[in-house]
Amino acid sequence: MFFVISQAFAISATVSPGDDLGSVVSSLGPGDTITFSGGTFELTDTLRISDAVGEASNPIRLVAGNNGAVLKAIEGDTVLVLQNSQHVVIENLIFEGGELWETEGGGGVVIQNSTDITFQKNRVRKVRGDLLRLGGDTANLLIADNDLGPSSAGTGVYVGCGDASCWMSDSELTHNLVHDTGSPEQGRSGIYLEDGCQGNSIVENTVYNTTSLGVRVESTQLGDHNTIEGNAIWNTESHGIEVLGEAVVRNNVVFETGGNGI
């Protein structure tokens, strides 16, 4: 493990497989950068990051080094949980489940009760549960350029709560590759926004090989409309796009669906 402390007291740390990641991420602040060196980080428990608060001009960054890095949940738990945090960037990392991911284990990445989070250029693969779950109240998230799939029993991106007790607002999901979700016994969608999610954009994503819907958005509960635009969706077990609330839907390409296109 290698640390550099700048004059402004931000910490730059490079971590390697075998290091105590829990200690490293326990007290992150504005400008801190954690770089994961190449190799596989075998996690015996979920890596949890709580109350990590950066600044708009000085975010906290979790990034991979030049040779890439894999965070692997060898005990079958969810790989990463980020909660109660602001202005955090997670970039160029690979998150995956254990060897028995097809029959047991948790999800990939959970972002909960957080704002101004950037999750981009990551790979989430080979997990049992949801590949990316955006839970609690979240806002101003950028989910971009990620490769999400496969999951044996989970949704690609699952957002909000089923009873509208929490929701995501003013966020963007763009240029993601979402694929191979669920199984014939566990039908799951590509991107699913629950009741209350509002003011979000689902733009120019590619969604295919889902065992349920491609994209589904429910009611905004009188909030700002959601936008579904410029996506390519195919080979879904059910409808390509399903809309149950206020939304703008335009310029999508949808084909080879098990139900209606839109």
C-alpha positions as CSV (number, residue, x, y, z in Angstrom):
1,M,0.0,0.0,0.0
2,F,1.4,3.4,-1.0
3,F,0.2,6.8,0.3
4,V,0.8,10.4,-0.9
5,I,-0.5,13.3,1.1
6,S,-0.9,16.6,-0.7
7,Q,-0.5,20.0,0.7
8,A,-4.3,20.3,0.9
9,F,-4.3,17.1,3.0
10,A,-6.1,15.0,0.3
11,I,-4.8,11.5,0.3
12,S,-3.7,9.5,-2.8
13,A,-3.3,5.8,-2.0
14,T,-2.5,2.9,-4.2
15,V,-3.8,-0.4,-2.9
16,S,-2.8,-4.0,-3.9
17,P,-4.5,-7.4,-3.5
18,G,-4.2,-8.4,0.1
19,D,-4.4,-4.9,1.5
20,D,-7.0,-4.0,4.1
21,L,-9.5,-2.2,1.9
22,G,-12.0,-1.5,4.7
23,S,-9.5,0.6,6.6
24,V,-8.4,2.5,3.5
25,V,-12.0,3.6,2.6
26,S,-13.2,4.2,6.2
27,S,-12.7,7.9,6.3
28,L,-12.5,9.4,2.8
29,G,-12.7,13.1,2.2
30,P,-12.5,15.8,-0.6
31,G,-9.8,15.1,-3.1
32,D,-8.9,11.6,-1.9
33,T,-8.0,9.1,-4.6
34,I,-7.8,5.4,-4.1
35,T,-6.1,3.6,-7.0
36,F,-6.5,-0.2,-7.3
37,S,-3.4,-1.7,-8.8
38,G,-3.7,-4.6,-11.3
39,G,-4.9,-8.0,-10.1
40,T,-7.8,-9.6,-8.3
41,F,-8.9,-8.3,-4.9
42,E,-10.6,-11.3,-3.3
43,L,-13.3,-10.0,-0.9
44,T,-14.5,-12.2,2.0
45,D,-17.1,-9.5,2.9
46,T,-18.9,-6.7,1.1
47,L,-16.7,-3.6,0.6
48,R,-18.8,-0.9,2.3
49,I,-18.1,2.8,1.9
50,S,-20.3,5.1,4.0
51,D,-20.4,8.9,4.5
52,A,-17.8,9.6,1.9
53,V,-18.3,13.3,1.1
54,G,-16.3,15.0,-1.6
55,E,-16.8,18.3,-3.3
56,A,-18.0,19.2,-6.8
57,S,-14.6,20.6,-7.7
58,N,-12.7,18.0,-5.5
59,P,-14.5,14.6,-5.7
60,I,-13.4,11.4,-4.0
61,R,-12.1,9.0,-6.7
62,L,-12.0,5.2,-6.7
63,V,-10.1,4.1,-9.9
64,A,-8.2,1.3,-11.5
65,G,-4.5,1.5,-12.3
66,N,-3.1,1.0,-15.8
67,N,-3.4,-2.8,-15.7
68,G,-7.1,-2.9,-14.5
69,A,-8.4,-4.3,-11.2
70,V,-11.0,-6.9,-10.3
71,L,-13.0,-6.8,-7.0
72,K,-14.3,-10.3,-6.5
73,A,-16.8,-11.4,-3.8
74,I,-15.4,-14.8,-3.1
75,E,-17.8,-15.4,-0.2
76,G,-20.9,-14.7,-2.3
77,D,-21.9,-11.3,-0.9
78,T,-22.7,-8.1,-2.8
79,V,-19.4,-6.7,-4.0
80,L,-19.6,-3.0,-3.2
81,V,-22.1,-0.8,-1.3
82,L,-21.7,3.0,-1.4
83,Q,-24.1,4.8,0.9
84,N,-24.8,8.2,2.4
85,S,-22.1,9.8,0.1
86,Q,-21.7,12.7,-2.2
87,H,-19.4,13.7,-5.0
88,V,-17.7,10.3,-5.5
89,V,-16.3,9.0,-8.8
90,I,-16.0,5.2,-9.4
91,E,-14.2,4.4,-12.7
92,N,-12.6,1.6,-14.7
93,L,-13.1,-1.1,-12.1
94,I,-14.4,-4.7,-12.6
95,F,-16.8,-6.1,-10.0
96,E,-17.7,-9.8,-10.1
97,G,-19.2,-12.6,-8.0
98,G,-17.7,-15.8,-6.8
99,E,-17.3,-19.1,-8.6
100,L,-20.9,-20.2,-7.7
101,W,-22.5,-16.9,-9.0
102,E,-25.0,-18.8,-11.1
103,T,-26.7,-20.4,-8.1
104,E,-25.8,-18.3,-5.1
105,G,-24.5,-15.0,-3.9
106,G,-25.4,-11.3,-3.9
107,G,-25.4,-8.5,-6.4
108,G,-22.7,-6.3,-8.0
109,V,-22.8,-2.7,-6.9
110,V,-25.3,-0.8,-4.7
111,I,-25.4,3.0,-4.5
112,Q,-27.8,4.1,-1.8
113,N,-29.0,7.4,-0.3
114,S,-26.3,9.3,-2.2
115,T,-26.0,12.3,-4.6
116,D,-23.6,13.5,-7.2
117,I,-22.1,10.1,-7.9
118,T,-20.4,9.2,-11.1
119,F,-20.2,5.5,-12.0
120,Q,-18.5,5.1,-15.3
121,K,-16.4,2.8,-17.5
122,N,-16.8,-0.1,-15.1
123,R,-17.6,-3.7,-15.7
124,V,-20.1,-5.6,-13.4
125,R,-20.4,-9.3,-14.3
126,K,-21.2,-12.8,-13.0
127,V,-23.4,-12.0,-10.0
128,R,-26.5,-13.6,-8.7
129,G,-28.4,-10.5,-7.8
130,D,-28.9,-7.1,-9.5
131,L,-25.8,-5.9,-11.4
132,L,-26.3,-2.2,-10.3
133,R,-28.9,-1.2,-7.7
134,L,-29.7,2.4,-7.0
135,G,-31.6,2.4,-3.8
136,G,-32.9,4.9,-1.2
137,D,-33.1,8.5,-2.3
138,T,-30.5,9.3,-5.0
139,A,-30.1,12.3,-7.2
140,N,-27.7,13.7,-9.8
141,L,-26.1,10.4,-10.6
142,L,-24.2,9.8,-13.8
143,I,-24.2,6.1,-14.8
144,A,-22.2,6.0,-18.1
145,D,-20.2,3.7,-20.4
146,N,-20.5,0.6,-18.2
147,D,-20.7,-3.0,-19.2
148,L,-23.4,-4.7,-17.0
149,G,-23.9,-8.4,-17.4
150,P,-24.4,-11.3,-17.0
151,S,-26.5,-11.9,-13.9
152,S,-28.2,-15.2,-13.1
153,A,-31.2,-13.8,-11.2
154,G,-30.9,-10.0,-11.2
155,T,-31.9,-6.9,-13.1
156,G,-29.3,-4.9,-15.0
157,V,-30.1,-1.6,-13.3
158,Y,-32.8,-1.6,-10.6
159,V,-33.8,1.8,-9.3
160,G,-35.9,3.0,-6.4
161,C,-38.4,1.2,-4.1
162,G,-41.5,-0.6,-5.2
163,D,-43.8,1.6,-3.0
164,A,-42.4,5.0,-4.0
165,S,-41.0,5.5,-0.5
166,C,-37.7,6.2,-2.2
167,W,-36.7,7.3,-5.7
168,M,-34.0,8.6,-8.0
169,S,-34.2,12.1,-9.5
170,D,-32.4,14.2,-12.0
171,S,-30.0,11.5,-13.1
172,E,-28.6,10.1,-16.3
173,L,-28.1,6.5,-17.6
174,T,-26.2,6.8,-20.8
175,H,-24.1,4.7,-23.2
176,N,-24.3,1.6,-21.0
177,L,-24.2,-2.0,-22.3
178,V,-26.8,-4.0,-20.3
179,H,-27.2,-7.7,-21.2
180,D,-27.9,-11.2,-20.1
181,T,-30.1,-10.6,-17.1
182,G,-32.0,-13.2,-15.1
183,S,-32.9,-16.7,-16.2
184,P,-36.0,-18.5,-17.5
185,E,-36.9,-19.2,-13.9
186,Q,-35.9,-15.7,-12.7
187,G,-37.1,-13.3,-15.3
188,R,-35.4,-9.9,-15.0
189,S,-35.3,-6.7,-16.9
190,G,-32.5,-4.6,-18.3
191,I,-33.3,-1.2,-16.8
192,Y,-36.2,-0.8,-14.3
193,L,-37.2,2.5,-12.6
194,E,-39.7,2.0,-9.8
195,D,-42.6,4.3,-8.8
196,G,-41.6,7.9,-8.0
197,C,-38.4,8.1,-10.0
198,Q,-38.5,11.4,-11.8
199,G,-36.6,13.7,-14.1
200,N,-34.2,11.0,-15.3
201,S,-32.8,10.3,-18.7
202,I,-32.2,6.8,-20.2
203,V,-30.3,7.7,-23.3
204,E,-28.3,5.8,-25.9
205,N,-28.0,2.6,-24.0
206,T,-27.8,-0.9,-25.6
207,V,-30.0,-3.5,-23.9
208,Y,-30.3,-7.1,-25.0
209,N,-30.8,-10.7,-23.9
210,T,-33.1,-10.0,-21.0
211,T,-35.5,-12.6,-19.5
212,S,-38.2,-10.0,-18.9
213,L,-38.5,-6.4,-20.1
214,G,-35.9,-4.2,-21.8
215,V,-36.7,-0.9,-20.1
216,R,-39.5,-0.2,-17.7
217,V,-40.4,3.2,-16.1
218,E,-43.3,3.6,-13.7
219,S,-45.2,6.7,-12.5
220,T,-43.2,9.8,-11.5
221,Q,-45.8,10.5,-8.8
222,L,-46.4,13.9,-10.4
223,G,-42.7,14.7,-10.6
224,D,-40.9,15.7,-13.8
225,H,-41.1,13.3,-16.7
226,N,-38.5,10.7,-17.4
227,T,-36.9,10.5,-20.9
228,I,-36.2,7.3,-22.9
229,E,-34.3,8.2,-26.0
230,G,-32.0,6.7,-28.6
231,N,-31.7,3.3,-27.0
232,A,-31.2,0.0,-28.9
233,I,-33.1,-2.9,-27.4
234,W,-33.5,-6.4,-28.7
235,N,-34.0,-10.1,-27.7
236,T,-36.2,-9.4,-24.7
237,E,-38.5,-12.1,-23.2
238,S,-41.2,-9.5,-22.7
239,H,-41.9,-5.9,-24.0
240,G,-39.0,-3.8,-25.3
241,I,-40.1,-0.6,-23.5
242,E,-42.9,-0.4,-21.0
243,V,-44.0,3.0,-19.6
244,L,-46.6,3.4,-16.8
245,G,-46.2,7.1,-16.1
246,E,-45.0,10.4,-17.4
247,A,-42.3,10.0,-20.0
248,V,-40.9,11.2,-23.3
249,V,-40.1,8.2,-25.5
250,R,-38.4,8.9,-28.8
251,N,-35.9,7.6,-31.4
252,N,-35.4,4.2,-29.9
253,V,-34.7,1.0,-31.9
254,V,-36.6,-2.0,-30.6
255,F,-36.8,-5.4,-32.2
256,E,-37.0,-9.2,-31.6
257,T,-39.1,-8.8,-28.5
258,G,-41.2,-11.5,-26.8
259,G,-44.0,-8.9,-26.3
260,N,-44.7,-5.5,-27.8
261,G,-42.0,-3.2,-29.0
262,I,-43.2,-0.3,-26.9
